[in-house]
Amino acid sequence: MNVTDSANVSVLHVCFEKDIENSKQDLTATDWGYVGFDMFLALGMSFGNGLIIFIMVRVRKLRTISNYLIMQLAISDFVLGLTLVYQVAIIIDRSLVVGPTLCALRYATMLLPGSASLFGLLAISIDRYLAIMDPFRYQRIQTMRHFAAYAIGVWVPAVIVGIVIPMAWHKRCPTECDLVLAFTRGYLLYLLTPVFTAITLPLTLLCVHVLIKAKQQLRSIVDSEVVPPGKESPTYIKGQFKILKAGLVVIATFYVGWLPFFLILSIQVYTGNLQDTTLGLCRSFSMGLIGMNSMTNPLIYGYRLPDLKLELRKLFRMSNNDVVPFRETEITTASH
């Protein structure tokens, strides 16, 4: 080993001293508890969301823009489930994160699907807005080109916020591979938490606005003996309203899972209590809520979306007597 190599090893030992020390110790009962819980979440998230993806790809009548947007959420949750396997490996062997790039990668793999979920929910809200507020135009734009625009709007910013910037904007010599210590305060203070706030606030307002308008529109059509000019049929509005309610439930559970994490993260970053043990434990617990949210989403899709519920019952050979399917215009490859 030459002088340069010796110097590099010395720097690593200084920078990741706590991680290297922990890697030399045996796992505690608490560590094995984290391993078991994370593997449970990983299996649940991968199986549930993988099943949703499989059905939506396999069944032709489910190929609508609304369902493809739901599938994007399932994909992001599926990816998050796969990354938990990597997190489990890190718990077992802390030396896997010894190095600034490896440490940044640990959290970037979680930030990517999280960012995709956030932008995906915004895309669903915009889609519901168009479906409820302008149904005639909405049916004309049910094309793959329209869906491609949604997909680009979801995954491009997710990759930038979740992968590109974190891998470039991280500390070179953190004392420990922890989220608030591994990345610069500028990234956490001026990008990560502001992006979450900037998306969730308009997302909430848009959802409330669409829900109110949908109820008003449905009430006006149902109370009328004939369909007013410029309005769609009650069947169409009721079907879109069901999809809207499913989206709102998913958004609500997203808030339950992710809001505590970002609140605790904001407290740590804005107050400067980066190494507070209590806040660190609370943040670790909140990450468990994120996993539970991603694991329960497939249950929401299967319960709230009639056509998907019907296909799931067919797959598991269950009775379909209580399921009323809703047919939405299938995506075509034509452009308008």
Order of alpha helices (4+ residues) and beta strands (2+ residues): alpha-alpha-alpha-alpha-alpha-alpha-alpha-alpha-alpha-alpha-alpha-alpha-alpha
